[in-house]
Each structure stands twice: as structure tokens, then as C-alpha cells.
Amino acid sequence: MDTATARAGAPYSRVKDFLKAALAAGRWRPGERMPSEAALVAQFGVSRMTVNRALRELQSEGLVERLQGVGTFAAELNPISSTLTIRDLQEQIEARGHRHHAEVRFKRSEHAPAALAASLGIAAGSPVFHTLIVHHDNGVPLQCEDRYVNPAAAPQYLGVDFSRTTPTRYLLDVAPLWEAQYTIESSRATAQEAKLLGIGRDEPCLVIVRRTVSRGVPITLARLVHPGSRYQLEGRFSP
């Protein structure tokens, strides 16, 4: 079974496809409240985690807005939008039928230098959370994730077991994404990144630097380095 077929048969995909089709048909006007997670759980007979994943993906595609403790609302849509979806790497790997493994090199609190502090909207020298994680696909290093997190956005971040969940998945749950800024380039890894990824210094890499914001509060700044021969970036244009 190919990846697309497997994804189409997944329980979360049934929920997502139903909501996406209803949004396209105009069932809910922009800004109108959509069914609650509990209602969708009852309607589809699936877990709350399954419904949450479907709504997260719709949110990352710009189709819905989610307010914690309030509900899910149909988003205001532009006539044409270019979307680079934020997808959890573990979910991508497992959707291919592969095994994801995360090697947490460190997670700690540091004092933010001025440039980093400005990116995260905090005062220079303030505490900032820092993690360095290498993600593996069937035992092969696929991504080196060097991430800084604003403690105000995710105060429990350092207590999370990132061998069981990813920072992306956790942060999307506790600080729903409203805005993301990207830079994407083909570049060389640093000496440390090359060593962690098991590649030569001259091997081309896809490097993504991503800053995300929730309700006007910066959440995280992450540098994601992928060996060019092992990773493919996906996006879409939609009416």
C-alpha cells in the first residue's frame, strides 16, 4: 500500500476530509464556530487525539482557527494562498510505514543573547529553553533540530519526554499556531550538524529556519537541517 492510500484510510483523514469538503461547500461562513471536538468524536466514533490531529492539520493549512478553551472557527480565506504546511516529522515518517526515533542530545535553560531575545520577544539575558534533537527514519538520521522556545509560551517544555513526542507536536498542542515565518536555503551543515547527521561537510543540505507566533506571542525559533539526499519539502497552492 502506498503512502497516499494509507493516509486516505487513516481515521484522522476521514475527519479532516469531511470538514475540508464542508468548508469548501460553504457550510460554515468565515468566523463561524464549527463542531466541537467532542461532537466530532461522537460523530465519527474516533478518539479525541484523532480529531485533534485532523483539526491541527486544517489549522496549519490556514482553513480553520482554533482558540484554546473557546472552539474551532472557519478561517477567513484569501482568493489564492500559497501554503507550506507545518507537519510533524514523526507523523510524516510513520505515514510511510517507517519507524521514528528521536535522539535528544540536550534540553536546558540558557540566557538569551540579544539577537535571539529580539526574535522571541523577550529581554536580553532572560531564560530561554534550548533543545538539540536528531530525528531518525528507520535508524537513519533525517533531521537535526536546534530549537529555542519562549518559556512564556510553553512553560512546561523542558519537562516533556521528546523521545515519545516531538517538539512540533507538543507546541502545536499547547500554543496553537497563528503565524509562521520561514527561510529555506540549500546550504552546508555546521561541523556539529554534519557529525550528528553522519554526513560529510560538503554534502548539500536543506536548511529551514522557522519562527512561529501564537496570538502575537513568539513561540519558538528552530533551525532544521536535512541531508539533501534524504528529505523532500512539500507545499501547495490552493484556490
N, C-alpha and C positions, 0 to 999 in steps of 0.2 A: 504494500500500500504506500503511495507517495505521500509527501508531507501535506500537500493541499487537501487530499482526500481525508487524511487523518484529522486535520484541523476542522474540516467541514463537519465531521461526525462527532466532534467533541461537544459535551454538554454546554460549555460556555458559548460555543459558536452558535448553537441554536438560539440562545437568549439574545446574543449580540445581533444576529441576522434578523430576528423578529423586530427588535427595536429599531434597527437601521432602516428596514423596509418601511416601518410605520412612520419614522421621521421623514423619509423621502416622500411618503404619500401625504404628509402634512397633518398627520393625526394630532400632533401637538404643535402649537404655534411657538415661535421663538420666545423663550422666557416662561413658557407654561410648565407647570410641575408634571413630571412623568410618574409612572407607578413606582411605589416604594420597593426597596429590596425585599421586604417581607412578602409583598404581593407577588413579586416575580418568582420568589422561592416557591410559593404555593401554586402559582400558575404552571410552572414548568417541572415541579417536583424535583428540584435540584438543591444543592447546598447553597448557603449564603456566600461561601467563598467563590463558588462558580458564578453566581450573579455579580459579585463584586468584581471579578476579573472581566466579565463582559462590559460592565459599566466603566471600568478603568480604561479599557481599550477604546471605547467610544469617546471617552473624555480626551484621551491622548490624540485622537483623530479630529478633535475640535467639534464633535457633534453634540455633546452634552456638557453641561456644567454641573458640578457636584458641590454642595455646601454641607460640610460635616454637621450633623445634627439637624439639618433642615430638609434636604432631599436632593433629587436629581431633576434638572430642568433642561428643556430643549435649548440648544445654543443658538445665538444669532449667527447665521451663516453668510459668508461673503459669496458673491456670484461665482468666483473662481478662487480656489485656495490650493496652495502647494503645501503638502503635509509630509513632514518627516516624523514618523511615529516613534515615540519612546516606548520601546518594548523591553521587557525584562529578559536579560540574556539567558537566564536559566530556562524560562519558558520557550525561548527560541530553540535552545539545544534539545530540550525534552520533546518538543514538537517534531523534531527529526527522528525521534526514537533513540536518541543518544543519551549518555549519562553526563550530568553536570557535576563538577566537583570544584569547590572554592578553597583556595589556599590563602588563609588570612596571614599576611606577613606581619602586620601590626595594626592595632587600633588604639588611639591615645588622644589625650587632650594636649594642645600646644598653644603658644601665644601667637596670635596672628600678626605677621608683618603688615606694613601699611597697605601695600598693593592688594594683598589678599583680603584684608579687613574692608577695604573700599568695595571690593566685589561682593562681599557678603553683608554689607550694610552694618558693620559693627565697628567699634573703636579700635584703633591700632593697639596691639598688645593684649586685646581681650582673648579669652579662651576660645578655641575653635577645635572641633573634632576632626581627626585625620585618620583615614584608613588606607591601607595598601593591600589590595586583594588580586590574586591571579586566578582567573576563571579557566577551567579546563573542559574540553569537549572530548569525551571518551579518552581521558588521560592526556590529551594534547593541549598545551597552553594556547588559549584563544584570545584572551584579553587581559591586559594589565590595567587595573582600575585604581587610579590615585585620586582619592576623593576627600574634599574638605566639606564640613557640614556646619551650618549655623546652629549653635546649641539652642537658640530661642525657638527654632522651627522644629527641632527633634531632640528634646532634652534627654530622652532615654536611648539615644543612638548607640552609645558605647556599650550598653548592656545587651545588645542584640547578638544572637549567635549567627554570624554570617556564613557559617558552614551549612546552615539549614535554610536560610532565606538570603536574598540578595539585598544590598543597599537600595537598589532601584525599587524593588517590590515594597520594601518596608517604608521608604519615603513617600511613595505614591499613596500608601495607606494612611500615614499619619499627617501628611501635608499635601493635600490634593493639588496637583499642578495647575497653574493658571497661565504661565508663560515660560517659554524656554528659548534660550539664545545659544546658537551653535557657531563654532568654527570647525571646518573639516579640511584636512590637508593630507597630502602624501608627504611623509617625512621619515627621517630615521629615528629609531628609538634611542633613548639615552643608554649609556653603558649598563646601568642598573636594570632598565626595562628589557634590554636585549638579553641579559643573563636570565631574568625571570621567565622570559618567553622562550628561551632556548633557541635564539636565532643569532645570526651574525650582525654586526653593527651596520653593515652596508645593505641589509635586506630592507626593501621598501615596506613601510607600514602605513596603515590608515589611522590617522590620529584625529580624534574628536574631542574638542573641549566644549563642555556643556555647562551652562549656568541656568538654574531653574528658580522660579519665583512663585510663591503662593500668597494670594491676597496682598500683594505688594511687599511681602517679606521675602528676601533672598533665602533660599533653602540650602543650595549646595553648588559647589564648583567642582567638576570632575574632569580629569584627563584620562581618556580611554584609548589605549594603544593596542592595535590589532596587526599581526603579521599579514601583509597584503595577500599572501597566497592562501590564507585560511579564513578570510572573512569577506562577506559581501554586504554592502549597505543598501537598504531598501527604502523607498519613499513612494509617494503617489501624487498625482494631480487629480482633483475631483471637481465636478461642477457644483 
